[in-house]
Amino acid sequence: MAIIVNLDVMMAKRKMSLGELSQRVDVTMANLSILKNNKAKAVRFSTLAAICKALDCQPGDILEYVPGGGAEEGEG
């Protein structure tokens, strides 16, 4: 997958824990963890919008396109 999720970077910049973000966006910590660790196959726009609102950022601050980079299907 060539899309990298930099959720952990934005959370660190905002000094927000996974638990706090989970409460603010009404998404389980387990699902946010999957997203944060680049294990997600998809993300709903409504979830992305809620995360951006909670972290006061843009989708491009969280999602990054890396040509040929990222975790390949079936890894780890």
Residue pairs with C-beta under 8 A, 6 or more apart in sequence:
1 38
1 70
1 71
1 72
1 73
2 65
2 66
2 67
2 68
2 69
2 70
3 63
3 64
3 65
3 66
3 70
4 38
4 63
4 64
4 65
4 66
4 69
4 70
5 35
5 36
5 38
5 40
5 43
5 62
5 63
5 64
6 61
6 62
6 63
6 64
7 32
7 35
7 36
7 51
7 62
8 36
10 55
10 57
10 61
10 62
11 17
11 18
11 21
11 36
11 55
14 55
14 56
14 57
16 54
16 55
18 29
18 32
18 33
18 36
19 29
21 32
21 51
21 54
21 55
22 28
22 29
22 32
24 50
24 54
25 32
25 47
25 50
25 51
25 53
25 54
26 50
27 47
27 50
34 40
35 43
38 70
38 71
39 71
48 59
48 62
48 63
51 62
52 58
52 59
52 61
52 62
55 61
55 62
